[in-house]
């Protein structure tokens, strides 16, 4: 069974995730152990798990922020609903893009702007996939949606903010797992081309030797 660290290096994951992986194996247990919703969304998006499920998971995360939206401000909810409608084949990517654009514009005029940004991020994710747009555009949207609760937590001070963010990411991890079961992740890993992973691993180890 492959080391999770090797898979993450091969997929060009962030250093923090690689460090967390340690000696863990690619397994259901590792999938369950992660408390980072943003990492899980990154992984399923990178592995090519069903794009609609990735969008729905991002929407689920973003919905956590809706309780902080002032009464009468429907833009964040509409952005999420547009993205969800895309997953059902009910609207085009252009509709989703418009919802995300309007919601992001509200970010600069609303004191609940972080809510707007998080919800628009889910719509941005759907738009990126619907229009076969830049992959990074879609992933960044999913990442922002996964971090939604941390940006809307009314916590004072860096320590409190850090605690709120940690709690939201743990919540986000549960949300992603509820939407995307391990078996789908395992299937995606099974068919993953191995040569690019081996090549990145070789470059990684070579750089470590040079830096030693």
Backbone torsions as a table, in degrees:
resi	resn	phi	psi	omega
1	UNK	NA	130.8	-175.3
2	UNK	-65.5	143.7	171.8
3	UNK	-68.3	135.6	178.6
4	UNK	-60.3	-37.3	179.5
5	UNK	-57.9	-42.9	-179.2
6	UNK	-65.7	-40.0	177.8
7	UNK	-62.5	-44.3	-177.7
8	UNK	-66.6	-40.0	176.0
9	UNK	-61.9	-43.7	-179.8
10	UNK	-64.5	-25.7	179.0
11	UNK	-94.8	1.9	179.1
12	UNK	65.3	45.5	177.6
13	UNK	-74.1	169.2	179.6
14	UNK	-72.0	156.7	-177.7
15	UNK	-61.0	-36.2	-178.0
16	UNK	-63.1	-42.2	179.4
17	UNK	-66.9	-40.6	179.3
18	UNK	-63.0	-41.8	178.7
19	UNK	-63.5	-42.5	179.8
20	UNK	-61.6	-37.4	-176.1
21	UNK	-59.4	-37.3	177.5
22	UNK	50.8	-125.4	-179.8
23	UNK	-100.5	13.7	178.1
24	UNK	-64.2	149.4	176.3
25	UNK	-95.7	159.9	172.6
26	UNK	-69.6	108.7	-172.9
27	UNK	-161.9	167.5	175.2
28	UNK	-59.7	-38.5	-178.8
29	UNK	-61.3	-40.0	179.1
30	UNK	-68.5	-39.4	177.5
31	UNK	-59.6	-41.5	-179.1
32	UNK	-74.4	-31.4	-175.1
33	UNK	-71.5	-26.9	-176.5
34	UNK	-67.4	134.2	177.1
35	UNK	-105.9	12.9	-177.0
36	UNK	-109.6	102.5	177.7
37	UNK	-61.3	-34.7	-179.7
38	UNK	-66.4	-39.7	177.7
39	UNK	-64.3	-42.7	-178.7
40	UNK	-64.1	-40.7	177.4
41	UNK	-64.5	-41.2	177.2
42	UNK	-58.9	-44.2	-176.4
43	UNK	-64.1	-48.3	-176.5
44	UNK	-68.1	-34.2	177.1
45	UNK	-67.1	-41.5	-179.1
46	UNK	-68.2	-36.2	-179.2
47	UNK	-75.3	-14.0	-179.9
48	UNK	83.9	24.7	173.3
49	UNK	-59.9	151.8	-178.3
50	UNK	-35.2	117.5	-175.6
51	UNK	-59.0	-34.6	-179.1
52	UNK	-66.5	-35.9	176.9
53	UNK	-68.1	-37.7	177.6
54	UNK	-62.4	-43.9	178.9
55	UNK	-63.3	-43.8	-179.8
56	UNK	-63.9	-38.0	177.4
57	UNK	-64.7	-40.8	177.5
58	UNK	-63.4	-40.0	178.4
59	UNK	-64.8	-42.2	178.9
60	UNK	-58.6	-42.1	178.9
61	UNK	-65.0	-45.1	-177.9
62	UNK	-64.4	-32.4	179.5
63	UNK	-61.0	-22.8	177.9
64	UNK	-62.4	-21.5	-178.1
65	UNK	-87.5	-13.7	-172.3
66	UNK	-63.4	-27.5	-179.1
67	UNK	-65.2	-18.4	-179.1
68	UNK	-93.5	-4.4	-178.1
69	UNK	-79.0	131.9	-179.7
70	UNK	-58.7	148.1	177.2
71	UNK	-56.7	135.6	178.6
72	UNK	93.8	-13.3	178.2
73	UNK	-92.4	100.1	-175.5
74	UNK	-95.1	-6.2	-173.6
75	UNK	-60.1	-46.6	179.5
76	UNK	-60.0	-43.9	179.5
77	UNK	-62.5	-41.4	-179.0
78	UNK	-65.7	-35.2	177.6
79	UNK	-64.0	-43.9	178.6
80	UNK	-64.1	-45.5	-177.5
81	UNK	-64.0	-33.7	176.9
82	UNK	-64.5	-42.6	179.3
83	UNK	-65.1	-42.1	179.1
84	UNK	-64.9	-37.7	178.4
85	UNK	-63.8	-35.6	177.8
86	UNK	-61.4	-38.9	-178.9
87	UNK	-64.9	-22.4	178.3
88	UNK	-95.2	2.7	179.0
89	UNK	75.3	21.5	-175.0
90	UNK	-92.3	-21.2	180.0
91	UNK	-137.4	162.3	179.7
92	UNK	-89.0	170.1	176.1
93	UNK	-61.4	-31.2	-179.7
94	UNK	-64.1	-37.9	178.9
95	UNK	-65.7	-42.6	179.7
96	UNK	-65.2	-41.7	179.3
97	UNK	-60.3	-43.5	-179.4
98	UNK	-62.6	-42.4	179.6
99	UNK	-62.9	-41.4	179.6
100	UNK	-66.9	-41.2	-178.7
101	UNK	-63.4	-45.5	179.8
102	UNK	-63.7	-40.9	-178.2
103	UNK	-67.2	-40.9	177.7
104	UNK	-65.2	-36.2	177.9
105	UNK	-61.5	-36.6	179.9
106	UNK	-67.1	-23.3	-179.5
107	UNK	-56.9	-32.5	-174.1
108	UNK	-87.1	-6.5	-179.2
109	UNK	-120.6	-8.3	-175.8
110	UNK	-109.5	139.8	176.9
111	UNK	-71.3	-13.5	174.5
112	UNK	-99.6	30.8	-173.9
113	UNK	-55.4	-34.8	-179.4
114	UNK	-65.2	-31.4	174.5
115	UNK	-63.6	-47.1	-179.9
116	UNK	-58.9	-43.3	-177.7
117	UNK	-64.6	-42.9	-179.0
118	UNK	-64.0	-42.8	-178.7
119	UNK	-71.6	-38.7	176.2
120	UNK	-64.0	-31.0	179.3
121	UNK	-60.6	-38.8	177.9
122	UNK	-64.2	-41.6	177.5
123	UNK	-65.6	-38.5	179.1
124	UNK	-62.1	-38.8	177.9
125	UNK	-60.0	-47.8	-179.8
126	UNK	-62.1	-42.1	-179.7
127	UNK	-61.7	-42.6	-178.3
128	UNK	-60.1	-41.8	179.8
129	UNK	-75.4	-40.3	-177.1
130	UNK	-62.0	-35.8	-175.8
131	UNK	-102.5	7.2	-176.0
132	UNK	52.7	43.5	-179.4
133	UNK	-76.7	-177.3	178.0
134	UNK	-51.2	128.5	-179.0
135	UNK	-57.2	-43.1	-178.3
136	UNK	-60.3	-33.4	178.5
137	UNK	-60.8	-44.7	179.9
138	UNK	-69.0	-44.1	-179.3
139	UNK	-64.4	-42.8	-179.7
140	UNK	-60.6	-34.6	176.4
141	UNK	-65.6	-43.6	178.6
142	UNK	-63.2	-41.5	179.4
143	UNK	-60.9	-46.5	-179.1
144	UNK	-63.5	-38.4	178.9
145	UNK	-65.6	-38.4	-179.7
146	UNK	-64.5	-28.0	-178.9
147	UNK	-93.6	12.3	-171.5
148	UNK	-55.2	-51.1	-173.3
149	UNK	-62.6	-30.4	-178.4
150	UNK	-67.9	-32.5	-176.6
151	UNK	-82.1	-16.7	-179.1
152	UNK	-105.4	-2.4	179.3
153	UNK	-66.5	129.8	179.9
154	UNK	-86.2	70.2	-178.0
155	UNK	-110.4	143.5	179.8
156	UNK	-100.4	132.0	173.9
157	UNK	87.8	157.1	-175.6
158	UNK	-63.9	-39.2	-177.8
159	UNK	-65.7	-45.8	179.7
160	UNK	-64.5	-40.1	178.7
161	UNK	-62.3	-43.0	179.3
162	UNK	-61.1	-40.0	178.7
163	UNK	-66.1	-41.2	179.4
164	UNK	-64.5	-42.1	-179.7
165	UNK	-64.5	-42.2	178.5
166	UNK	-60.8	-41.6	178.6
167	UNK	-64.1	-39.5	-178.7
168	UNK	-68.4	-37.6	179.9
169	UNK	-68.1	-36.4	175.5
170	UNK	-63.4	-43.2	176.9
171	UNK	-60.9	-43.9	179.5
172	UNK	-60.7	-36.7	179.4
173	UNK	-63.2	-43.2	177.6
174	UNK	-62.6	-40.1	-179.7
175	UNK	-62.8	-45.1	180.0
176	UNK	-63.4	-44.4	-179.6
177	UNK	-65.2	-34.3	177.9
178	UNK	-65.0	-33.0	-177.3
179	UNK	-86.3	-35.9	-174.2
180	UNK	-123.4	103.6	-178.6
181	UNK	-71.3	155.8	-178.1
182	UNK	-56.7	-38.1	-176.6
183	UNK	-56.4	-36.6	177.6
184	UNK	-68.3	-37.5	178.1
185	UNK	-66.1	-45.2	-180.0
186	UNK	-61.1	-41.0	178.7
187	UNK	-62.6	-39.7	179.8
188	UNK	-66.7	-38.4	178.2
189	UNK	-66.9	-37.9	-177.0
190	UNK	-59.7	-37.6	-176.7
191	UNK	-97.0	6.1	-179.0
192	UNK	-67.2	130.0	176.8
193	UNK	-58.7	129.0	-174.9
194	UNK	-84.8	-27.1	-174.6
195	UNK	-61.9	-46.5	177.5
196	UNK	-59.9	-35.7	178.7
197	UNK	-66.4	-45.0	178.6
198	UNK	-62.7	-37.9	-179.7
199	UNK	-65.2	-44.0	179.1
200	UNK	-66.6	-38.5	177.7
201	UNK	-61.9	-42.7	-180.0
202	UNK	-62.8	-43.2	178.3
203	UNK	-64.6	-39.9	179.6
204	UNK	-60.5	-47.8	-178.6
205	UNK	-67.5	-36.0	178.7
206	UNK	-64.4	-41.1	178.3
207	UNK	-65.0	-37.1	177.8
208	UNK	-64.8	-39.4	179.1
209	UNK	-66.3	-41.5	179.0
210	UNK	-63.7	-35.3	-177.4
211	UNK	-83.6	-8.7	-177.7
212	UNK	-72.2	NA	NA
